[in-house]
Amino acid sequence: MTTVYDFNARDIDGRDQSLGSWRGKTMLIVNVASKCGFTPQYKGLEELWRKRREEGLVVLGFPCDQFGHQEPGDEAEIKNFCSTSYDVTFPMFAKVEVNGEKTHPLYQWLKKEAKGLLGSESIKWNFTKFLIDADGNVVKRYAPNDTPEKIEKDLQKLR
């Protein structure tokens, strides 16, 4: 059976990263963008990460430029924006595609495991979130407008 731990991705600094390095942790995987109406959610994601990481939560940000060209920069620009604008310290990755022929394998799996509205596998917009349990299984998919504060209630159920 496939779990999140079977996937690798390139981090924001260009290093190959195994998601297995977070084995046993609860994960919140988010496709992010710097110039989106939902970009202020970075603040809530960072707060959630800082508040819950000692309990085993890790937030993983995957920049994506597939929605309205809202992530136009390269990895260095994204990293700089996230650190200077929102003091992001949770793990960030290189840009990925979440839909289409070049969809990152992680997102292919996430979308199959937790379909969206009306059974759609497509990611509709930036800041779609996937909650992964400590066993590496997808628990829930959240819409872009579902705030980190709303998700925190579901984290308490996973403990």
C-alpha positions in Angstrom: 0.0 0.0 0.0 1.3 3.4 -0.9 1.7 6.1 1.7 3.1 9.6 1.7 6.4 8.2 2.8 6.9 6.6 -0.6 7.5 10.1 -2.3 10.4 12.4 -2.7 10.4 16.0 -3.8 13.0 18.7 -4.3 13.1 21.2 -1.5 13.3 25.0 -2.0 17.1 24.8 -1.9 17.2 22.2 -4.6 17.9 19.1 -2.5 16.1 15.9 -2.9 13.9 15.3 0.1 12.2 12.0 1.1 8.8 12.6 2.8 9.8 9.4 4.7 12.0 11.7 6.8 8.8 12.8 8.6 7.6 9.2 9.3 5.3 9.2 12.3 4.4 12.8 12.0 1.0 14.4 11.0 1.5 16.4 7.8 -0.4 19.3 6.3 0.5 19.5 2.6 -0.4 22.8 0.9 0.1 24.1 -2.7 1.0 27.7 -2.1 1.5 30.9 -4.1 2.9 34.3 -3.2 0.5 36.5 -5.1 -2.9 34.9 -4.3 -5.9 36.2 -2.4 -5.2 33.3 0.0 -1.5 34.1 0.5 -2.2 35.6 4.0 -2.9 32.0 5.0 0.9 31.7 5.3 0.6 33.5 8.6 -1.9 30.9 10.0 0.1 28.0 8.5 3.2 29.2 10.2 1.3 29.7 13.5 -0.1 26.2 13.3 3.4 24.8 12.6 5.0 26.6 15.5 2.2 25.7 17.9 1.9 22.0 17.0 5.3 20.9 15.7 6.3 19.6 19.2 3.2 17.4 19.0 4.3 16.0 15.7 2.8 18.3 13.1 4.8 19.3 10.0 3.4 21.8 7.4 4.9 21.3 3.9 4.5 24.1 1.3 4.6 23.3 -2.4 4.7 26.4 -4.5 2.6 26.2 -7.7 2.2 28.6 -10.6 -0.7 26.9 -12.4 -3.5 29.3 -11.1 -3.5 32.8 -12.5 0.3 32.9 -12.7 0.3 33.7 -8.9 3.7 32.2 -8.2 5.9 33.7 -11.0 9.2 33.8 -9.1 12.0 31.2 -8.9 12.7 29.3 -5.7 15.1 31.9 -4.3 12.4 34.6 -4.8 9.8 32.4 -3.2 12.0 31.6 -0.2 12.8 35.3 0.3 9.2 36.3 0.0 8.0 33.7 2.5 10.7 34.5 5.1 10.5 38.3 4.8 6.7 38.6 4.4 5.5 35.8 6.7 8.6 34.6 8.6 7.9 31.1 7.2 10.1 28.4 8.9 8.1 25.3 7.9 9.6 23.2 5.1 9.1 24.6 1.6 9.7 22.8 -1.7 10.5 23.7 -5.3 7.7 24.6 -7.6 5.5 21.7 -8.7 2.6 21.2 -11.0 -0.5 19.8 -9.3 -2.7 19.3 -12.4 -2.1 18.2 -15.9 0.5 15.9 -17.6 3.4 17.1 -15.5 1.6 16.7 -12.1 4.1 15.8 -9.4 3.7 12.1 -8.4 2.9 13.2 -4.8 0.0 15.2 -6.0 -1.2 12.4 -8.4 -1.4 10.3 -5.3 -3.0 12.9 -3.0 -5.7 13.7 -5.5 -6.6 10.0 -5.9 -6.7 9.5 -2.1 -8.9 12.5 -1.4 -11.1 13.7 -4.2 -12.5 17.2 -4.2 -16.0 18.5 -4.7 -18.2 16.2 -6.7 -15.5 13.6 -6.8 -13.1 15.7 -8.9 -9.4 14.9 -8.6 -8.4 18.3 -9.9 -6.9 20.9 -7.6 -9.1 24.0 -8.1 -6.8 26.7 -6.7 -3.9 27.7 -4.6 -3.9 26.7 -0.9 -5.7 23.4 -1.3 -4.6 21.4 1.7 -4.2 17.7 2.5 -4.1 16.3 6.0 -2.0 13.2 6.4 -2.1 11.0 9.6 1.0 9.7 11.4 0.8 6.5 9.4 1.2 8.4 6.1 -2.4 8.1 4.9 -4.6 11.0 3.6 -7.3 11.8 6.1 -8.9 14.8 4.5 -8.7 17.4 1.7 -9.5 21.0 2.4 -10.6 23.8 0.0 -8.5 26.9 -0.5 -10.8 28.9 1.7 -10.5 26.5 4.7 -8.2 28.3 7.0 -5.5 26.8 9.1 -7.5 27.7 12.2 -10.4 25.5 11.0 -8.0 22.6 10.3 -6.6 22.8 13.8 -9.8 21.3 15.1 -9.3 18.2 13.0 -5.7 17.9 14.3 -6.9 17.4 17.8 -8.9 14.4 16.6 -5.8 12.7 15.3 -3.9 12.7 18.6 
